Amino acid sequence: MTPNSDPTVQPVPASVVRQVDAADMTLHNPKRAVLSIGGNLGNRLETLQGAVDALEETPGVRVKEVSPVYETEPWGVEPGTQPAYFNAVVLLKTTLPPASLLERAHAIEEAYARVRDEHWGPRTIDVDIVVYQDAVSDDPVLTLPHPRCHERAFVLAPWHDVDPDAEVPGRGPVAELLDTVGREGITRRDDLELRLPE
């Protein structure tokens, strides 16, 4: 009996196939991307979870892994002048080009009322593209990989947790970079958890 001889099996209409393909564009040649999320205002864990969920709801994006949460002393400011950050890393598969992914990251920041009036100022949420596939670009709008990711433990440590063999294009293995930077100023919060979207 050939597969097509079953009279109950109808061919799937082309319009339905197109709808399914449109609903999950990540079936077509997706690229790997790593995003760093962090914030130190408001309900920090809830905000990070909201950012993860918003990424998953983005057409052309599928969240594959979410790292453990790290608590991090604020970067570049006097100790005690800001609340501690919660940081995490999200691994994606996406068919969006880098510029569109950046637009989505900014839209998520704006949804959580991210204010950019102070360099290294406190913020509800920061969504940064760390790497996009193996892309290397010095475009000032979106520098890839992120120009300071290789020296930031709050990016390297959670990234290493979910992808121990990861590499930063042009900089080397995440594990070696983390050994160089060390883990001072960051604490893994195993009592907290970000859920992978259903």
Residue pairs with C-beta under 8 A, 6 or more apart in sequence:
3 9
21 27
21 28
23 59
24 62
25 59
25 60
25 95
26 60
26 61
26 62
26 93
26 94
26 95
28 95
29 95
30 62
30 93
30 94
30 95
31 93
31 94
31 95
31 132
31 133
32 91
32 92
32 93
32 131
32 132
32 133
33 91
33 92
33 93
33 94
33 98
33 101
33 129
33 131
33 132
33 133
34 89
34 90
34 91
34 92
34 129
34 130
34 131
34 159
34 163
34 166
35 55
35 89
35 90
35 92
35 105
35 127
35 128
35 129
35 130
36 87
36 88
36 89
36 90
36 126
36 127
36 128
36 130
36 146
36 149
36 154
36 155
36 159
37 48
37 51
37 52
37 87
37 88
37 89
37 90
37 125
37 126
37 127
37 128
38 48
38 72
38 85
38 86
38 87
38 88
38 125
38 126
38 154
39 47
39 48
39 85
39 86
39 112
39 123
39 124
39 125
39 126
40 74
40 82
40 83
40 84
40 85
40 86
40 122
40 123
41 83
41 122
41 123
41 124
42 112
42 124
44 85
44 86
45 69
45 86
45 192
45 194
47 112
47 124
47 125
48 69
48 86
48 88
48 125
48 194
49 194
49 195
50 111
50 112
50 125
51 90
51 108
51 112
51 125
51 127
52 63
52 66
52 88
52 90
52 194
52 195
52 196
52 197
53 197
54 108
54 111
55 61
55 63
55 90
55 92
55 104
55 108
56 62
56 63
56 197
57 197
58 96
58 104
60 94
60 95
60 96
60 100
61 92
61 93
61 94
61 96
61 101
61 104
62 92
62 93
62 94
63 90
63 91
63 92
63 196
63 197
64 91
64 92
64 93
65 90
65 91
65 162
65 163
65 196
66 88
66 89
66 90
66 91
66 162
66 194
66 195
66 196
67 88
67 89
67 90
67 158
67 159
67 161
67 162
67 194
68 88
68 158
68 161
68 188
68 189
68 190
68 192
68 193
69 86
69 87
69 88
69 158
69 188
69 189
69 192
69 193
69 194
70 86
70 87
70 88
70 154
70 157
70 158
70 186
70 187
70 188
70 189
71 84
71 85
71 86
71 87
71 186
71 187
71 189
72 84
72 85
72 86
72 87
72 153
72 154
72 185
72 186
72 187
73 79
73 84
73 85
73 185
73 186
74 81
74 82
74 83
74 84
74 85
74 120
74 122
75 120
75 152
75 154
76 119
76 120
77 120
82 122
83 122
85 154
86 189
86 192
87 154
87 155
87 158
87 186
88 158
88 194
89 130
89 155
89 158
89 159
89 161
89 162
91 162
91 163
94 101
96 104
98 129
98 132
98 135
98 137
98 142
98 144
99 141
99 142
101 129
101 132
102 129
102 141
102 142
105 127
105 128
105 129
106 127
108 125
108 127
109 123
109 125
109 126
109 127
112 124
112 125
113 124
114 123
114 124
114 125
114 126
115 121
115 123
116 123
128 146
128 149
129 142
129 144
129 146
130 145
130 146
130 149
130 155
130 159
130 168
131 144
131 145
131 146
131 149
131 168
131 169
132 144
134 169
135 144
135 145
135 169
136 144
136 145
136 169
136 170
137 143
137 144
144 169
145 168
145 169
145 170
145 171
146 155
149 155
149 156
149 168
150 156
150 168
150 171
150 172
150 177
150 181
151 177
151 181
152 181
153 178
153 181
153 182
153 183
153 184
153 185
153 186
154 185
154 186
156 174
156 177
156 178
156 181
157 178
157 183
157 186
157 188
159 166
159 174
160 166
160 174
160 175
160 178
161 188
163 174
164 174
164 175
165 173
165 175
166 173
166 174
167 173
167 174
168 174
168 177
171 177
